[in-house]
Amino acid sequence: MDKLLLPVLLGTNRKKRNSVHAARWLIGEMEKREEIETKLFDAADFAFPKDDYGQEIKGLFPEWRDTIIKADGLVIVAPEYNHGYPGTLKAVIDLLLQEYIHKAVAFVGVSAGPWGGTRVIESMVPMVRELGLAVTFSDLNFPKVQNTFDAEGKLLNPLYEKLAREFLDELVWMSRTLKWGRENVPSKFHPLPQVLSE
Ligand SMILES: Cc1cc2nc3c(=O)[nH]c(=O)nc-3n(C[C@H](O)[C@H](O)[C@H](O)COP(=O)(O)O)c2cc1C
């Protein structure tokens, strides 16, 4: 079967961020699976202009744009900031629109508190729906993340290997199903390849 392209977006540029450990560890788990091709995008690497925003500036970030065009799904690593999402994460997501339609998205919630980013994930679901993304229902939650990885990013709780497997199984299923749909079921949002070549 074709590989699925499932990039991971790390949603904060905070210097002492702990969610980087969750993102890097998950990338490692994804790279173990033959059916997945992945790549880490880091909100800290997006140098946004001070005087413009949104799709008008997507040309400034061609690697992000071109990867999402080719992607079958997306993993968003979302740290919980005051029960919501970081502005940097929203700014990256708002760069694109059409490019996301009818692709899967799965959330990794990260928090210092006991709820594992549940609230940031819930706050993002209506937003990604507006982008045409289809949300999986298996989140990966890292509560008390400061106790889950050591300072070097080593995972301290092996339970996460099973949780990540189930999380990825669901994302793969959704991504493959939607890929089949994009390629075989007509929609005004993504012309079928044969229509494009006419
Ligand atoms: C501005 C800000 C707001 C935060 N609000 C919450 C919160 O509402 N709930 C919570 O459990 N942790 C909160 N935290 C802690 C983060 O969830 C924690 O730092 C976690 O490691 C994920 O963020 P990080 O990747 O920036 O470290 C907050 C952190 C910051 C910087």
The ligand as an SDF file (V2000), in Angstrom:
LIG
                    3D

 31 33  0  0  0  0  0  0  0  0999 V2000
    0.6920   30.9530   28.8800 C   0  0  0  0  0  0  0  0  0  0  0  0
    0.5670   29.5930   29.5250 C   0  0  0  0  0  0  0  0  0  0  0  0
   -0.6620   29.1530   29.9700 C   0  0  0  0  0  0  0  0  0  0  0  0
   -0.8040   27.8760   30.5240 C   0  0  0  0  0  0  0  0  0  0  0  0
   -2.0510   27.4240   30.8940 N   0  0  0  0  0  0  0  0  0  0  0  0
   -2.1870   26.1530   31.3260 C   0  0  0  0  0  0  0  0  0  0  0  0
   -3.4840   25.6040   31.5730 C   0  0  0  0  0  0  0  0  0  0  0  0
   -4.5020   26.2450   31.3570 O   0  0  0  0  0  0  0  0  0  0  0  0
   -3.5830   24.3280   32.0100 N   0  0  0  0  0  0  0  0  0  0  0  0
   -2.4580   23.5480   32.2220 C   0  0  0  0  0  0  0  0  0  0  0  0
   -2.6030   22.3830   32.6200 O   0  0  0  0  0  0  0  0  0  0  0  0
   -1.2250   24.0320   31.9850 N   0  0  0  0  0  0  0  0  0  0  0  0
   -1.0620   25.3040   31.5340 C   0  0  0  0  0  0  0  0  0  0  0  0
    0.1870   25.7840   31.2120 N   0  0  0  0  0  0  0  0  0  0  0  0
    1.3380   24.8900   31.3360 C   0  0  0  0  0  0  0  0  0  0  0  0
    1.6090   24.1510   30.0190 C   0  0  0  0  0  0  0  0  0  0  0  0
    0.5170   23.3270   29.6970 O   0  0  0  0  0  0  0  0  0  0  0  0
    2.8910   23.3650   30.1750 C   0  0  0  0  0  0  0  0  0  0  0  0
    3.9860   24.2670   30.1190 O   0  0  0  0  0  0  0  0  0  0  0  0
    3.0680   22.1900   29.2370 C   0  0  0  0  0  0  0  0  0  0  0  0
    4.3880   21.7340   29.3650 O   0  0  0  0  0  0  0  0  0  0  0  0
    2.7990   22.4670   27.7490 C   0  0  0  0  0  0  0  0  0  0  0  0
    3.3450   23.6920   27.3190 O   0  0  0  0  0  0  0  0  0  0  0  0
    4.8830   23.8920   26.8740 P   0  0  0  0  0  0  0  0  0  0  0  0
    5.1520   23.0260   25.6930 O   0  0  0  0  0  0  0  0  0  0  0  0
    4.9980   25.3500   26.5540 O   0  0  0  0  0  0  0  0  0  0  0  0
    5.7570   23.4840   28.0390 O   0  0  0  0  0  0  0  0  0  0  0  0
    0.3390   27.0500   30.6740 C   0  0  0  0  0  0  0  0  0  0  0  0
    1.5940   27.5270   30.2170 C   0  0  0  0  0  0  0  0  0  0  0  0
    1.7010   28.7670   29.6390 C   0  0  0  0  0  0  0  0  0  0  0  0
    3.0430   29.2140   29.1110 C   0  0  0  0  0  0  0  0  0  0  0  0
  1  2  1  0
  2  3  1  0
  2 30  2  0
  3  4  2  0
  4  5  1  0
  4 28  1  0
  5  6  2  0
  6  7  1  0
  6 13  1  0
  7  8  2  0
  7  9  1  0
  9 10  1  0
 10 11  2  0
 10 12  1  0
 12 13  2  0
 13 14  1  0
 14 15  1  0
 14 28  1  0
 15 16  1  0
 16 17  1  0
 16 18  1  0
 18 19  1  0
 18 20  1  0
 20 21  1  0
 20 22  1  0
 22 23  1  0
 23 24  1  0
 24 25  2  0
 24 26  1  0
 24 27  1  0
 28 29  2  0
 29 30  1  0
 30 31  1  0
M  END
$$$$
